[in-house]
């Protein structure tokens, strides 16, 4: 366990909860509500502050389990960040996902825990078959995370990911559609071959998909059509980024 000097955060559920209450504000609660983050029990602490506190505490799985039981939004976000992924089996991941009720907690859960699971690919396909909002979003968010962090995705898995995105893009719920666009964009940034496959998938959705699928495709293409290769960068970058724009300028 780590404790940053001056934070005064002892690694107990009581002290962490007290610290979160002390850092909460009505302004942050109102901002969270405006961006679609609703939670009955919320202190109004910014995500940046929760992440800073989590870094100060470090990995602490028992504390993470206790924080999750509190049901408080920021406490559960903290739990996701300090939990030990190696101690989260698929049953534990399923149990936590059952409790998730906001897109930001869902995305942090997938990035910090689900993506690192040895069964991550299987979780994607199982969760994608579930009609519940945040279970479907978790499937797509995990695809996005794996697209960024896994260099060993085989072609068959990549193709199945595209098929999953295309199917879930038919879901009209905004939190599913936005996650589908995110997943498609991240797959397309892996390299130019992946980019061409992602663009092809988006093109097919525009031609044959529902209104929701066409929205996903057009949203993803706005970024996919701007990607360039930048030396020393593993993934493609948008030409609208600082490094991407510089590369375009150098190549013109």
N, C-alpha and C positions, 0 to 999 in steps of 0.2 A: 504494500500500500504506500501511496505517496500522499504527502500533504504539503501544499504550497505554503511557505512561510507567510504568516499574516492573515490567512484565510480563516483560521479558527474553526475549521470544519473537521470534527471528529468523525470517524467512519462508523456512525450509528444512524439508524433510521430516524431517531428523534432529532438529532442535531442537524441532519440534512434537511428534514422537513421544516425545522425552525429557520434554517438559513434560506430556504426557498420562500417561505412566507415573508421573511424580512426583505427579500429582493423583489417581491411582486409589486405590480402597479396596475391601476385601472386602465391606464393608457395602453399597456401591452395586452391586457385582456380585450380591450376594444379593437386593437389592431388585429389580434388573432381571429376575432369574430368576423372582421371585414374580409379576411383572406380565406375564410371557410374552415377555420380551426375552432370547432366547438367542443367544449368539455364542461360538464357540470361542475367538476372539481378542478379549478384552475386558479393558480396564484397570480398569473399575469407576469411570468418571468420570461424574458427573451430567450430564444433558442441559443443565441451566442453565449449568454450568461450560463445557461445550463451546461453547455459544452465546456466552458471554462472551468466550472466547478467539477465536472466529471474528470477532466484532465488532472485536476489537483488531487482528486481521490485515487484515481487509477483503477485497475481491475480489482473488483471486490464482488465476487459472485453471491456470497450470502447476503450482503447488503442489497444487491440488485434484486434478489428474490423478495426481501422485506419491503423494498420500495415499491415493487410492482403490486404488492398486496394492498397498498394504501389507496389505489385507484386514482390518485391525483395525477393530472396530466403531466406536469413537469417532473414529478417523481418517477413516473413510468418512462419518460424520456431519459432521465438520468439512469434508470435501471438498464435500459437498452445499451447505453454508452459504457457502462462499467461492468456489465455481465461478461462472463467468460464464455466465448463461443464454443469452446471445446466441451463445456458442460451443458450445452443446450442441444439435447437430442431432438428428433423430429416430433416426439410427443410434447416436449416442452415448447417447441416453436409453435406447434398447433394450438396449444393451450393459451399462449400469450397472444397469438393472432386473434383468437376468439374474443379477447378483451379490447382489441383496438377499435377506436371509433373516430379517428381523425387521419387525414392524409399525411400530415407531417410525421406523426408517430409511426404510421405504417412504413413510410419511406426510410426513416432512421432504423427501424426494426429490420428491414430488408438489407440495408447497406451494412449495418454493424453485425448482424447475426445470421440471417437466412443465407446471404450470399457466401458466407464462409463455411457453411455446412457441407460436409462431404456428400450429402444427399440433395444439394441445392437444385440440381437439374430436375430430379424427380419431384421435388416440392413444387417447382414451377408448373409442371403439367397437372399435378394433382389439384393445386390451388386454382388453376385456370378452369378446371371442370366444375368449380363451385360457383354458384350464382351470387353469393353475398358480396356486397360492394368492396369491402376492404380486403377480402380474400382474393378477389380478382385483381385488385390493384397490387396486392403483394406479389402475385405471380408476375405481373408486368414490371414492377419495380425491381424484382430479383433478376429478371432478364436484363434490364438496363445495367444493373450492377455487375452481373457476370460479363456482359459485353465489354465493360471497362477493365475489369480486373483479371479475367481469365484469358490467357493467351492460348489455351489448349482446347478451345471449343472445336469439336469435330464438325465436318460439313453437315452430317445428318442432324446433329443437335441444332446447328445454326438454322437449317431449313425448318425444323420443327418449331423453333422460336418464332420465325417469320410467320408460319402458319397459325401459331397461337395468337400473335399480335393481330393478324388479319381477322381472326374469328372474334376476338374480344373487342376489336374496334367497332363491331356492330352494336355494342352496348351503348345506349344513349346517355348513360350517366357520366357527367363531366369528369369526375375523379377517375373513372376508368378510361375514358377517351384520352385525357391528358397523359395518363401513364402509358397508354399504347403509343402515343406520339413520342414520348420520351424514350421508350424501349426501342422503337424503330430507328430513331436518330442515333442512339448509342451503338446499335449494331452497325449502322452505316458508316460510323467513324473509324471502324477497326482498320480498314485498308480499302484500296480502290475496288478490289473484287467484292468485298462485303458491301461497299457503297453501291455498286451496280445492282446487287441483289436487293438491297433495301429500296433503292429507287424503283426497281422493277415491281416490287411488292406494292409500293405506294401507287404506282401507275395503274396496276390492276385494281386496286381498291377504288380509285377514281372512276375507272371504267365500269366496274361491276358491283361496287359496294353500295351499302345503304347511305343515307345522308350522313349518319355518324361516322361511318368508315371514310367517306370522302373528306370529312372535316379532319380526321386523323391524318390522312394521307397528305392533304394540302399543308397542314400545320408542320408535318415532318419535312416536307419538301422545301419549305422556306429555309431550312438550315442545310439539308442535304445537298441542295443545289449550289451552296456557297463553299463547299469543302475543298481544301487544298492540302498538299503534303508539305510539311515543314521539316527540314533537316534536324536530326537529333530528337524528333518527337515521334513516339511510337504510333500515335493515332492521328487521324486527319483533323485539321482545325478549320473553323469557319474563316473565310476571308474577312469577316467583319471584326475578328479579334485582332489584337495588336500584332501578334506574331504572324497571323495569317495575312493581314494587310501588308506587312513588311515583305513577306514572301512574294505576294502578287506584284508588289512594286519592283522587287528585284528581278522578277521574271519577265516584266514587261519591257 
